[in-house]
Structure formats: C-alpha cells, structure tokens
Amino acid sequence: MVTGASTGLGAGMVEAFLDDGVAVGACARRTPTVGAVRGSVDVTDADAVDAFCDTVARELGPIDLWVNNAGVLGPIEPAIDVDPGSFAENVRINVVGTFNGCRTYLRHRRAEGGGGVLVNISSGAATTPIAAWSAYCSSKAGVDMLTQVLREEASVTGLRIYAVAPGLVDTAMQEQIRATPAEVMPDVGRFHEAKEQERFNEPRWVARNLLAIARGQQEVHWRWRVPAEEES
C-alpha cells in the first residue's frame, strides 16, 4: 500500500513494486494511474483511509508493507510571513495524514494477528533546519517522533516500523524548490547544484531498498536515509 501515489516518488515506487511482482494498493487525492487497486483518498480523512485499506485487503489480501508517502512541501517563506492556515494545512497533511495511515495499518495488522512493515517517508529536513521551510521541517520532525512513539507501542506485535528519508529525488517538489528565489530561501543554490550534477535517487532505487527492508534482507536503524545510488 502506497499513499501519495499519483505522481513523483509515490508513483515511481508503485511501478517498481509492480515490476517486482508485488500487488499494490495505491491512493492519492487524484486517483493514481498505476496500481492493482487504485483510489482517490484524502489522507486527512481517517474514514476514507480506513475504507480504502478495507478495499485493498478485500481484493489483494492482508497488507504486508504500508508506505505513508503523501505529503506537501509549502509554504516556502520565512516564518514571519507564513500564513497560519497554510502552516496548519502542511501539518494536517504531513503529520495528521501520516498518523491516519499509521492508525489504519496498525489496526489492520492487529486484526491479522500482528506482523507487517510500516514505512513513514521522512526527510533530511526532519533533522536539518532550512530557512523558509518552517512548516516542512517541523512536520517531518513530527513524523519522525510519531514513528518512534509507534515503535514503542507496537514492539510486542511484531510490526516493524521505520522512518525513511529517500534522499534527493527529482520530483515536482524539487522543481518547486528550485523555483524559489534566493532572497526567500538562501539555501536554494545547493538544490540547483544537485540538479546540474544530477545527484538524485530514482524512485525505483528507493523502492528496491524498501523491499529489501520489508523482506528482512537489509537491517537498518529505525530512522534511515536511503544511500545515494552512486555510493552503492
């Protein structure tokens, strides 16, 4: 199961999972074009997440791997200028949406007798402050702490839970970053440099690493950053 699967990293992961022979449930606000079971789901709507989980389980069987990928970057501007409503919306999608997915999957696995693998997509921004990213840095830090709490609570069920930072992936989010003026985001130059040097991880590379974790072929710490492809 992958949320936020209509574009970018999410869509790429679904394609890679399917190519590996994995049956995938895929959802996003806009119905994904790939996936064995696909649906339009707003992750901030807990009932909608529950309902789609039920649909996927009914059509494909118990869900072994759940990836909470849905998220947004903006607003990108100094905190002093950020609209409180925009900040709250970022947290609602990135943190509450992730929580809803976690809660649904925890209940699903409890009904199945335990087990399973839960991955929350994090970011380097969870631990590195970046000017103009007050909402994104805060929300991804929240995702990391949520992951730790759930690990404490789920330790006796056999469910494995990870927060995974995929590294730089050249998606629409990166385009949004590069379009930000330097006077708004002083650190934007390093993202332009990454583009010039094509220092990106491909979604399929991220997916292969997640499958290795899920299958027990790769041991990682609870918070893990996918290595750059050229380093492997």
Order of alpha helices (4+ residues) and beta strands (2+ residues): beta-alpha-beta-beta-alpha-beta-alpha-alpha-beta-alpha-beta-alpha-alpha-alpha-beta
